[in-house]
Amino acid sequence: MSALTSLKLAKLCRTFAEDKKAEDPLILDLRKVSAVADFFVICSAQSEPQLKAIANGMEKELKDGYGLYPQAVDGFPRSQWIVIDYGTVMVHIFHTSKRGHYSLEDLWSDAQRVK
């Protein structure tokens, strides 16, 4: 994963989401509570085109700037939830109407939030 730490990668993902006007982006530190990933980045989009723009923008920035490719991408704008898996960092991009329904922040409430 180039010279990036998982924390730096998570912060970059949050920044790239913010660049595409994602709502309420946050990072959950899972290192002490799960082996699924080191960090979750969670954010919301107001529309399906914005979901796509956030996901595509993030993938392009990490590929062009850092030579990083996701291990997997699941979901698509019509599903209103896209997950991009970078191994130690998983990015969850929800439509605003779905984020509260799945409530990952509550599910992983024992994970610390990264400022």
ABEGO torsion letter per residue (X at the ends): XEABBAAAAAAAAAAAAAAAGBBGBBBBBAAAABAABABBBBBBBABAAAAAAAAAAAAAAAAAAAGBBBABBBEBAAAGBBBBBAGABBBBBBBAAAAAAAGAAAAAAABBBBX
